[in-house]
Amino acid sequence: LSSPDHMRGKISAVNSIFIGSSNEIGEFESGIAAKILGTVPAVYFGGIICLCTVGLVAYFSPALRNMDLATLEK
């Protein structure tokens, strides 16, 4: 792990908050989109937003995209 020992608890807490809230936020977004767009278009809209998010993260985070996990473990 590349995180310092004294920061792992804090990192784990933030990770838990993001994981715990992501489902509820996604359900809220899906419900609003389904009400406005309809069920099937809302599913397409969610998929497109997901792909765009992954693309933006990959584009704006070259360090994350080029990370070699084999060298981090050594």
C-alpha positions as a Markdown table, in Angstrom:
| # | Residue | x | y | z |
|---|---|---|---|---|
| 1 | Leu | 0.0 | 0.0 | 0.0 |
| 2 | Ser | 1.3 | 3.4 | -0.9 |
| 3 | Ser | -0.6 | 5.3 | 1.9 |
| 4 | Pro | 1.3 | 6.2 | 5.0 |
| 5 | Asp | 0.3 | 4.1 | 8.1 |
| 6 | His | -1.0 | 7.2 | 10.0 |
| 7 | Met | -3.4 | 8.1 | 7.2 |
| 8 | Arg | -5.0 | 4.7 | 6.5 |
| 9 | Gly | -7.8 | 5.1 | 8.9 |
| 10 | Lys | -8.8 | 8.5 | 7.5 |
| 11 | Ile | -8.6 | 7.2 | 4.0 |
| 12 | Ser | -10.7 | 4.2 | 4.9 |
| 13 | Ala | -13.3 | 6.5 | 6.5 |
| 14 | Val | -13.6 | 8.7 | 3.4 |
| 15 | Asn | -13.7 | 5.6 | 1.2 |
| 16 | Ser | -16.6 | 4.3 | 3.3 |
| 17 | Ile | -18.5 | 7.6 | 3.0 |
| 18 | Phe | -18.2 | 7.6 | -0.8 |
| 19 | Ile | -19.2 | 3.9 | -1.1 |
| 20 | Gly | -22.1 | 4.3 | 1.4 |
| 21 | Ser | -23.5 | 7.4 | -0.3 |
| 22 | Ser | -23.0 | 6.4 | -4.0 |
| 23 | Asn | -25.9 | 3.9 | -4.1 |
| 24 | Glu | -28.3 | 6.4 | -2.7 |
| 25 | Ile | -27.2 | 9.2 | -5.0 |
| 26 | Gly | -27.4 | 6.9 | -8.0 |
| 27 | Glu | -30.9 | 5.8 | -7.0 |
| 28 | Phe | -32.0 | 9.4 | -6.7 |
| 29 | Glu | -30.5 | 10.3 | -10.1 |
| 30 | Ser | -32.1 | 7.3 | -11.7 |
| 31 | Gly | -35.5 | 8.1 | -10.2 |
| 32 | Ile | -35.4 | 11.7 | -11.4 |
| 33 | Ala | -34.2 | 10.7 | -14.8 |
| 34 | Ala | -36.9 | 8.0 | -15.2 |
| 35 | Lys | -39.6 | 10.5 | -14.1 |
| 36 | Ile | -38.4 | 13.1 | -16.7 |
| 37 | Leu | -37.2 | 10.9 | -19.6 |
| 38 | Gly | -38.9 | 7.6 | -19.1 |
| 39 | Thr | -37.5 | 4.3 | -17.9 |
| 40 | Val | -35.5 | 3.1 | -21.0 |
| 41 | Pro | -34.1 | 6.6 | -21.9 |
| 42 | Ala | -33.0 | 7.0 | -18.2 |
| 43 | Val | -31.0 | 3.7 | -18.4 |
| 44 | Tyr | -29.3 | 4.9 | -21.6 |
| 45 | Phe | -28.7 | 8.3 | -20.0 |
| 46 | Gly | -27.1 | 6.7 | -17.0 |
| 47 | Gly | -24.9 | 4.6 | -19.1 |
| 48 | Ile | -23.7 | 7.5 | -21.2 |
| 49 | Ile | -23.0 | 9.6 | -18.1 |
| 50 | Cys | -21.0 | 6.7 | -16.6 |
| 51 | Leu | -18.9 | 6.3 | -19.8 |
| 52 | Cys | -18.3 | 10.1 | -19.9 |
| 53 | Thr | -17.2 | 10.1 | -16.3 |
| 54 | Val | -14.8 | 7.3 | -16.8 |
| 55 | Gly | -13.4 | 9.0 | -19.9 |
| 56 | Leu | -13.0 | 12.3 | -18.1 |
| 57 | Val | -11.2 | 10.7 | -15.2 |
| 58 | Ala | -8.9 | 8.8 | -17.6 |
| 59 | Tyr | -8.2 | 12.0 | -19.6 |
| 60 | Phe | -7.6 | 14.3 | -16.6 |
| 61 | Ser | -5.7 | 11.8 | -14.5 |
| 62 | Pro | -2.8 | 10.5 | -16.5 |
| 63 | Ala | -1.0 | 9.4 | -13.3 |
| 64 | Leu | -3.9 | 7.2 | -12.4 |
| 65 | Arg | -4.2 | 5.9 | -16.0 |
| 66 | Asn | -0.5 | 5.1 | -16.2 |
| 67 | Met | -0.1 | 3.6 | -12.7 |
| 68 | Asp | 1.8 | 0.4 | -12.6 |
| 69 | Leu | 0.6 | -1.6 | -9.6 |
| 70 | Ala | 3.5 | -4.1 | -9.9 |
| 71 | Thr | 6.0 | -1.3 | -9.1 |
| 72 | Leu | 3.9 | 0.0 | -6.2 |
| 73 | Glu | 4.0 | -3.4 | -4.4 |
| 74 | Lys | 7.8 | -3.5 | -4.3 |
